[in-house]
Amino acid sequence: MLARILQLLGFSSKSTDDNGTIYGEEFIAFKKIFNNLSNQLTVIDIGANNGSWSQTLLKQQGHLIKELHLIEPNPFLRTENLISSKVDIKRYFFAISSLPSLGIHFSETAGSKYALTNGQKNYKFIEVKGIPGDKFVQDYSIVPSFIKIDTDGMDFEILKTFRNALQKYQPIVLFEFSKRFAKKAKYSLGDNIEFFEQLGYQIKVIDFRGELKKIRFHRFEVIGQQTKNFLAVPKS
């Protein structure tokens, strides 16, 4: 209860467990959306970290997944613990970016261009390979159904590299937004909303119960140190 009160007041973010969620709201929303699914999904997990989010997805909704593509350039993290006899799991050790290479601050648990917001000393600056999202799906012959992005402020930069794939395949997209990272990255929640609306999407915020809520005042949707999850769904 205390965690929830602090979250509502804006003193804490959603990221309080390995999956970056307090109440498992991402997975509740996922189940509701794909409850009556007839075809299996191809999922891209960007910012896969140690694979904990994908591991939870496999445990809860593995029967819905056909392919799972994990992208994590952090050299300190590995996802070999993910094993499934029914799901085709592939791993990629580069970043999704419009740049052929980029420098990222990595620790043993996280990594981002914007990670050093609190002056942490345990991050190492490492140059990694980058590939645009559109080129990634084309080169690896991926037809995405669902894209999850959790990259500590790099989400919007990554989204923009998937413009053609979003138009062509219309996958549902789960992304997060945090003002503390967005300020350094110089974008707003409104920029995300405008980007998706241009592609024929609508944006919903996921509340702590896993319900999808309409965004009424995007400037005030995220307050204080909160980090919230948003879902972009094709209007069609």
C-alpha positions in Angstrom: 0.0 0.0 0.0 2.8 2.4 0.9 4.5 1.8 -2.5 1.2 2.6 -4.2 0.7 5.8 -2.2 4.2 7.0 -3.0 3.6 6.2 -6.7 0.4 8.1 -6.8 2.1 11.1 -5.1 4.9 11.0 -7.7 7.7 10.2 -5.2 8.5 6.8 -6.8 8.4 5.1 -10.1 6.7 1.9 -11.3 10.1 0.1 -11.4 10.1 -1.8 -8.1 10.7 -5.3 -9.2 12.7 -7.3 -11.9 9.9 -6.7 -14.5 9.8 -2.9 -14.0 6.3 -3.1 -12.6 4.6 -2.9 -9.2 1.5 -5.0 -9.7 2.3 -6.9 -12.9 0.0 -4.5 -14.8 1.8 -5.0 -18.1 1.1 -8.7 -18.1 -2.5 -8.2 -17.0 -3.1 -5.8 -19.9 -1.3 -8.2 -22.3 -3.7 -11.0 -21.3 -6.7 -8.9 -21.8 -5.7 -7.7 -25.2 -4.8 -11.1 -26.6 -7.4 -13.2 -24.7 -9.2 -14.3 -27.8 -6.1 -14.5 -30.1 -6.3 -17.1 -32.8 -2.8 -16.7 -34.3 0.4 -16.8 -32.2 2.5 -13.7 -31.7 6.0 -12.6 -32.7 7.3 -10.5 -29.8 10.3 -8.2 -29.8 11.7 -7.4 -26.3 13.9 -4.3 -26.6 15.9 -3.6 -23.5 15.6 -7.3 -22.5 18.0 -6.9 -19.6 18.5 -10.3 -18.0 15.4 -11.6 -19.7 13.1 -11.4 -16.6 10.3 -9.6 -18.4 10.3 -12.2 -21.2 10.6 -15.0 -18.7 7.5 -13.8 -17.0 5.7 -13.5 -20.3 6.6 -17.1 -21.2 5.4 -18.4 -17.9 2.1 -16.6 -18.1 1.3 -16.4 -21.8 3.8 -18.7 -23.5 1.0 -20.5 -25.4 0.4 -17.3 -27.3 4.0 -16.8 -28.4 5.5 -18.1 -31.6 8.7 -16.1 -31.7 10.5 -14.1 -29.1 13.3 -11.7 -30.1 15.4 -10.3 -27.2 17.6 -7.3 -27.8 20.1 -6.3 -25.1 23.5 -4.7 -25.9 24.7 -4.7 -22.2 27.8 -6.9 -22.2 27.3 -7.6 -18.5 23.9 -9.2 -19.0 23.0 -12.5 -20.6 19.6 -14.2 -21.2 20.7 -17.8 -21.8 18.4 -18.9 -18.9 15.4 -18.5 -21.3 14.6 -21.9 -22.7 11.4 -23.0 -24.3 10.6 -26.1 -26.4 7.6 -24.4 -28.0 8.8 -20.8 -28.6 11.5 -19.8 -31.0 13.8 -17.6 -28.9 16.5 -15.5 -30.5 19.0 -13.0 -28.9 20.7 -10.0 -30.3 23.6 -8.1 -28.7 23.3 -4.7 -30.3 21.2 -1.6 -29.8 18.3 -0.4 -31.9 19.4 3.1 -33.1 19.5 5.4 -36.1 23.3 5.5 -35.6 25.7 2.7 -36.7 27.3 2.9 -33.3 26.6 4.7 -30.0 28.0 5.1 -26.6 25.9 3.8 -23.7 26.5 3.9 -19.9 26.3 0.3 -18.7 26.2 -1.2 -15.2 25.7 -4.8 -14.2 22.0 -4.3 -14.0 21.1 -1.5 -16.5 22.2 0.6 -19.4 21.2 3.8 -21.1 22.5 7.0 -22.7 20.7 8.8 -19.9 21.5 6.5 -17.0 23.8 8.8 -15.1 21.0 11.1 -13.9 21.8 10.5 -10.2 25.6 10.6 -10.5 26.1 6.8 -10.2 29.8 5.8 -10.3 29.4 2.1 -11.2 28.6 2.7 -14.9 31.0 2.0 -17.7 30.8 3.9 -21.0 30.9 1.4 -23.9 30.5 1.8 -27.6 28.0 -0.6 -29.1 26.7 -1.4 -32.6 23.4 0.2 -33.6 20.8 -0.9 -36.2 17.6 0.9 -37.0 14.3 -0.9 -36.2 13.2 -1.1 -39.8 16.5 -2.6 -40.9 16.4 -5.1 -38.0 13.0 -6.5 -38.9 13.9 -6.6 -42.6 17.4 -8.2 -42.2 16.0 -10.9 -39.8 12.7 -11.4 -41.7 10.6 -10.5 -38.6 6.9 -9.7 -38.8 6.3 -8.2 -35.3 3.0 -8.5 -33.6 4.0 -7.0 -30.3 7.0 -4.7 -29.4 8.0 -4.0 -25.8 10.5 -1.2 -25.2 12.1 -0.5 -21.8 15.3 1.5 -22.3 15.5 4.2 -19.6 14.8 7.2 -21.7 15.8 5.9 -25.2 12.3 4.6 -26.0 11.2 7.4 -28.3 14.5 7.4 -30.2 14.0 3.7 -30.8 10.4 4.0 -31.8 11.2 6.5 -34.6 13.5 3.9 -36.2 10.5 1.5 -36.6 8.3 3.9 -38.6 8.0 1.8 -41.7 7.5 -1.5 -39.8 4.8 0.2 -37.7 3.0 1.3 -40.8 3.4 -2.0 -42.6 2.7 -4.5 -39.8 0.7 -2.5 -37.2 2.1 -4.3 -34.1 0.9 -3.3 -30.7 3.7 -1.4 -28.8 4.3 -1.3 -25.1 6.7 1.6 -24.0 7.4 3.5 -20.9 7.7 7.2 -20.2 9.6 8.9 -17.4 10.0 12.7 -17.1 13.4 12.4 -15.5 14.8 10.6 -18.6 12.7 12.4 -21.2 14.0 15.7 -20.0 17.6 14.7 -20.7 16.5 13.1 -24.0 14.6 16.2 -25.0 11.2 14.8 -25.8 7.8 14.7 -24.2 4.9 12.3 -23.9 3.1 14.5 -26.4 5.8 13.7 -28.9 5.1 10.0 -28.5 1.4 10.6 -28.9 1.8 12.7 -32.0 4.2 10.2 -33.6 1.8 7.3 -33.1 -1.3 9.3 -34.2 0.5 10.1 -37.5 0.7 6.3 -38.0 -2.9 5.6 -37.2 -2.4 4.5 -33.6 -4.1 5.5 -30.4 -2.3 5.7 -27.0 -3.6 4.3 -23.7 -2.0 4.4 -20.3 -1.9 1.2 -18.3 -3.0 1.8 -14.7 -1.9 -0.4 -11.7 -4.8 -2.7 -12.3 -3.8 -3.4 -15.9 -6.7 -1.4 -17.2 -6.2 0.7 -20.4 -7.2 4.3 -19.7 -7.7 7.2 -22.1 -5.1 10.0 -21.9 -6.9 13.3 -21.2 -4.1 15.7 -20.2 -0.8 14.3 -21.4 1.3 17.0 -19.7 0.1 15.8 -16.3 -0.2 12.1 -17.0 3.2 11.4 -15.5 4.2 13.4 -12.4 7.3 13.6 -10.2 9.6 10.6 -10.4 6.9 8.3 -11.9 7.6 6.0 -14.8 4.4 4.8 -16.5 3.7 2.2 -19.1 1.8 3.1 -22.3 0.3 1.0 -25.0 0.0 2.1 -28.6 -2.8 0.2 -30.4 -3.7 0.5 -34.1 -7.0 2.2 -34.5 -8.0 -0.3 -37.1 
